[in-house]
Amino acid sequence: MTTKKKKLSNYEYFIKADTSPYRGEWVVIAKQKIVGHGKDAEKVYKQANKKYKNEEISLAKVPEEQTLILKFFK
């Protein structure tokens, strides 16, 4: 029996990925990987959107320093 690996959303991938090489830059995520990065958000988004037209893509800013993200449960 084979088990399928759960597909992460772009947000889930971003939270778990090592983005340290991209500190201070914008990253574009598609297909569970970083597909573009740079200082100009519009430019990197347009390039990725052209290449990954049929995919859901996300744009995120990688902070200069570490950021703690907490998830609260009720």
C-alpha positions as CSV (number, residue, x, y, z in Angstrom):
1,M,0.0,0.0,0.0
2,T,1.4,3.4,-0.9
3,T,0.6,6.5,1.0
4,K,0.3,9.9,-0.7
5,K,2.3,12.7,0.6
6,K,0.0,15.6,1.7
7,K,0.4,18.5,-0.7
8,L,1.3,21.7,1.2
9,S,-0.3,25.0,0.4
10,N,2.0,27.8,-0.7
11,Y,1.7,29.3,2.8
12,E,2.5,26.0,4.6
13,Y,5.5,25.6,2.3
14,F,6.7,29.2,3.0
15,I,6.4,28.7,6.8
16,K,8.5,25.5,6.7
17,A,11.0,26.4,4.0
18,D,14.5,27.6,4.7
19,T,14.3,31.1,3.2
20,S,17.5,32.4,4.8
21,P,19.3,32.8,1.5
22,Y,16.5,35.3,0.5
23,R,16.5,37.6,3.5
24,G,15.1,41.0,2.6
25,E,13.9,39.8,-0.8
26,W,10.5,38.8,-2.2
27,V,10.0,35.2,-3.1
28,V,7.4,33.6,-5.4
29,I,6.2,30.1,-4.5
30,A,4.6,27.6,-6.8
31,K,4.4,23.8,-6.8
32,Q,5.8,23.6,-3.3
33,K,9.1,25.4,-4.2
34,I,10.5,28.8,-4.5
35,V,10.4,29.7,-8.2
36,G,11.7,33.2,-8.1
37,H,13.1,35.9,-5.9
38,G,14.4,39.5,-5.9
39,K,14.1,43.0,-4.5
40,D,11.3,44.1,-6.9
41,A,8.1,42.4,-5.9
42,E,6.2,43.3,-9.1
43,K,9.1,42.0,-11.4
44,V,9.5,38.6,-9.7
45,Y,5.7,38.1,-9.6
46,K,5.3,38.9,-13.2
47,Q,8.1,36.6,-14.3
48,A,6.7,33.7,-12.2
49,N,3.2,34.3,-13.4
50,K,4.3,34.1,-17.0
51,K,6.2,30.8,-16.4
52,Y,3.6,29.2,-14.1
53,K,0.3,30.5,-15.7
54,N,-1.8,27.5,-14.7
55,E,-0.4,27.2,-11.1
56,E,-1.4,28.9,-7.9
57,I,1.4,31.2,-7.1
58,S,2.1,33.2,-3.9
59,L,4.3,36.2,-3.2
60,A,5.9,36.7,0.2
61,K,8.5,39.0,1.7
62,V,11.3,37.3,3.6
63,P,12.2,39.3,6.7
64,E,15.7,40.6,7.2
65,E,15.9,38.9,10.6
66,Q,14.2,35.9,12.1
67,T,10.5,36.1,12.9
68,L,8.6,34.0,15.4
69,I,5.2,32.9,14.1
70,L,2.7,31.5,16.6
71,K,-0.4,29.6,16.0
72,F,-3.1,29.8,18.7
73,F,-5.6,27.1,19.3
74,K,-8.9,27.5,21.0
